[in-house]
Amino acid sequence: MKKVKITVLKTTLNSDLAREYGVDGLNRCPMHKEGQVFYADYAKPDGFCDEAWKAIYQYVFALAHSSNNLFYYGDWIKTPGTAIVCCNDGLRPVIFKLEATDIESKIDYTPIR
């Protein structure tokens, strides 16, 4: 299993939906900033939003375990080993770039006491 590089590409705000459904003063997600980088494999990286992780972990897992790194038979992303995904916040989604790396992952075998 390899590490996957996660880069925050964009934080967004669907202003029309936020005005209609969001609380007053709702703005872009405060959890992530554009340009932030995380590395992950089977576990959520420290400081990464729990809800965003639930939305993207299956893509991280696929890239961490894939040998050819093509998603959906090559009809989605033109660059092998890359995926562009977002969290599931419909009012203020965060868009992430996932990239397969050659960094070997190590499982933490800390015993439970």
Buried (B, 14 or more C-beta within 10 A) or exposed (E): EBBBBBBBBBBBBBEEEBEEEBEEEBEBBEBBEEEBEBBBBEEBBEEBBEEBBEBBBEBBBBBBBBEEBBBEEEEEBEEEBBBBBBBEBEBBBBBBBBBBBEEEBEEEEEEEE
